[in-house]
Amino acid sequence: MSSSDSSSWARALVQISPYTFSAIGIAVSIGVSVLGAAWGIFITGSSLIGAAIKAPRITSKNLISVIFCEAVAIYGVIVAIILQTKLESVPSAQIHDPESLRAGYAIFASGLIVGFAYLVCGVCVGIIGSSCALSDAQNSSLFVKILVIEIFGSALGLFGVIVGIIMSSQATWPAKA
């Protein structure tokens, strides 16, 4: 294997526009967080409908679990907007400068971390919401106790926002000449 073969991936990654990586990161932030919210709504909604057959009284108050899942998608959109504001126009002569590449990779990594953090958060909130609906159908005194656990599960998503903001702060584009 020659030295040019071993660096072909590195050369390819350097030749791709940092705007491409930024756009992919922003898209992953929105898309995967919405997927996590949808998955959580599917999990909690199906259990809610099933448990409501036994105890119709749980339907309205357990919709809070669906709202928590939807908040996951909203957080992903908010972070994508924050990442979008980090994009700056750079002259084409500076597009492959190390600062531009670093900024593009920072936005890309931010989007990946936020997207997958919210995927897991959405599933977490969905599973807890499902448990909340099923346990509330059996014993109504358990609703508030499990709702507190669901709030803590949803709060885990805030760590995704914090990490995304910290990582995106590394996105400093080169000064325009």
C-alpha positions as CSV (number, residue, x, y, z in Angstrom):
1,M,0.0,0.0,0.0
2,S,1.5,3.3,-1.0
3,S,1.3,6.5,1.0
4,S,-1.2,8.0,-1.5
5,D,-3.6,5.0,-0.9
6,S,-3.6,5.5,2.9
7,S,-4.4,9.2,2.6
8,S,-7.1,8.9,0.0
9,W,-9.9,9.1,2.6
10,A,-8.2,12.1,4.2
11,R,-7.9,13.8,0.8
12,A,-11.5,13.0,0.0
13,L,-12.7,14.5,3.3
14,V,-10.6,17.6,2.8
15,Q,-11.9,18.1,-0.7
16,I,-15.6,18.0,0.2
17,S,-17.0,21.4,0.9
18,P,-17.4,22.2,4.6
19,Y,-20.9,23.6,3.7
20,T,-21.8,20.0,2.7
21,F,-20.8,18.7,6.1
22,S,-22.6,21.6,7.8
23,A,-25.8,20.9,5.8
24,I,-25.7,17.2,6.6
25,G,-25.2,17.9,10.3
26,I,-28.2,20.3,10.4
27,A,-30.3,17.8,8.5
28,V,-29.4,15.0,10.9
29,S,-30.2,17.3,13.8
30,I,-33.8,17.8,12.5
31,G,-34.4,14.5,10.9
32,V,-33.2,12.1,13.6
33,S,-34.7,14.1,16.5
34,V,-38.1,14.1,14.7
35,L,-37.6,10.3,14.2
36,G,-36.9,10.0,17.9
37,A,-40.1,12.0,18.7
38,A,-42.2,9.9,16.3
39,W,-40.8,6.7,17.7
40,G,-41.6,7.8,21.3
41,I,-45.1,8.9,20.3
42,F,-45.7,5.5,18.6
43,I,-44.5,3.7,21.8
44,T,-46.5,5.8,24.2
45,G,-49.5,6.2,22.0
46,S,-50.1,2.6,21.3
47,S,-49.9,1.7,25.0
48,L,-52.1,4.6,25.9
49,I,-54.8,3.5,23.4
50,G,-54.5,-0.1,24.7
51,A,-54.7,0.9,28.3
52,A,-57.6,3.2,27.7
53,I,-59.7,0.2,26.8
54,K,-59.5,-0.9,30.4
55,A,-59.6,2.5,31.9
56,P,-61.0,5.3,29.6
57,R,-60.3,7.9,32.4
58,I,-56.5,7.8,31.6
59,T,-56.8,9.1,28.0
60,S,-56.7,12.9,28.6
61,K,-54.2,13.1,31.4
62,N,-51.7,10.7,29.8
63,L,-51.6,12.8,26.6
64,I,-48.8,14.7,28.5
65,S,-46.5,11.9,27.5
66,V,-47.2,12.6,23.9
67,I,-46.4,16.3,24.5
68,F,-43.1,15.3,26.1
69,C,-42.2,13.3,23.0
70,E,-43.1,16.2,20.8
71,A,-40.9,18.5,22.8
72,V,-38.0,16.3,21.6
73,A,-38.7,17.2,18.0
74,I,-39.0,20.9,18.9
75,Y,-35.6,20.8,20.6
76,G,-34.1,19.3,17.5
77,V,-35.5,22.1,15.3
78,I,-34.3,24.7,17.7
79,V,-30.8,23.3,17.7
80,A,-30.9,23.1,13.9
81,I,-31.8,26.8,13.8
82,I,-28.9,27.6,16.1
83,L,-26.6,25.6,13.8
84,Q,-27.9,27.3,10.8
85,T,-27.0,30.7,12.3
86,K,-23.4,29.5,12.6
87,L,-23.1,29.2,8.8
88,E,-21.2,32.1,7.2
89,S,-20.3,32.9,3.7
90,V,-16.6,32.4,2.9
91,P,-14.9,33.4,-0.3
92,S,-14.2,30.3,-2.5
93,A,-10.5,30.8,-2.2
94,Q,-10.8,30.2,1.6
95,I,-13.4,27.4,1.4
96,H,-10.8,24.6,2.1
97,D,-8.8,26.5,4.7
98,P,-8.3,24.7,8.0
99,E,-10.6,27.1,9.8
100,S,-13.4,26.5,7.3
101,L,-13.0,22.7,7.5
102,R,-13.0,22.9,11.3
103,A,-16.1,25.0,11.3
104,G,-17.9,22.6,8.9
105,Y,-16.9,19.6,10.9
106,A,-17.9,21.2,14.2
107,I,-21.4,21.9,12.8
108,F,-21.6,18.4,11.4
109,A,-20.5,16.8,14.7
110,S,-23.0,19.0,16.6
111,G,-25.8,17.9,14.4
112,L,-25.0,14.2,14.7
113,I,-24.7,14.4,18.5
114,V,-27.9,16.4,18.9
115,G,-29.8,14.2,16.5
116,F,-28.8,10.9,18.1
117,A,-29.2,12.3,21.6
118,Y,-32.8,13.2,20.8
119,L,-33.4,9.8,19.1
120,V,-32.5,8.1,22.3
121,C,-34.3,10.7,24.4
122,G,-37.5,10.3,22.3
123,V,-37.4,6.5,22.8
124,C,-36.7,6.9,26.5
125,V,-39.7,9.3,27.0
126,G,-41.9,7.0,24.9
127,I,-41.1,4.0,27.0
128,I,-41.6,5.8,30.2
129,G,-44.9,7.3,28.8
130,S,-46.0,3.8,27.9
131,S,-45.3,2.6,31.5
132,C,-47.1,5.6,32.8
133,A,-50.2,4.9,30.8
134,L,-50.2,1.2,31.7
135,S,-49.6,1.7,35.4
136,D,-52.2,4.5,35.6
137,A,-54.8,2.2,34.1
138,Q,-54.0,-0.2,37.0
139,N,-53.5,2.2,39.9
140,S,-54.2,5.9,39.5
141,S,-52.0,6.9,42.4
142,L,-48.9,5.9,40.4
143,F,-49.5,8.6,37.7
144,V,-47.7,11.5,39.4
145,K,-44.8,9.3,40.5
146,I,-44.1,8.0,37.0
147,L,-44.7,11.4,35.5
148,V,-41.8,12.7,37.6
149,I,-39.6,10.0,36.1
150,E,-40.8,11.0,32.6
151,I,-39.8,14.6,33.3
152,F,-36.3,13.5,34.2
153,G,-36.1,11.4,31.1
154,S,-37.1,14.4,29.0
155,A,-34.6,16.6,30.8
156,L,-31.8,14.3,29.5
157,G,-32.5,15.9,26.1
158,L,-31.3,19.2,27.5
159,F,-27.8,17.7,27.6
160,G,-28.0,17.2,23.9
161,V,-28.8,20.9,23.5
162,I,-25.9,21.9,25.7
163,V,-23.4,19.7,24.0
164,G,-24.6,20.9,20.6
165,I,-24.2,24.5,21.5
166,I,-20.8,23.9,23.0
167,M,-19.6,22.0,20.0
168,S,-21.1,24.5,17.5
169,S,-19.2,27.3,19.3
170,Q,-16.1,25.8,17.7
171,A,-17.5,26.8,14.3
172,T,-15.5,29.9,13.6
173,W,-15.2,30.6,9.9
174,P,-12.1,32.4,8.5
175,A,-12.3,36.2,8.3
176,K,-13.2,37.5,4.9
177,A,-10.2,38.9,3.0
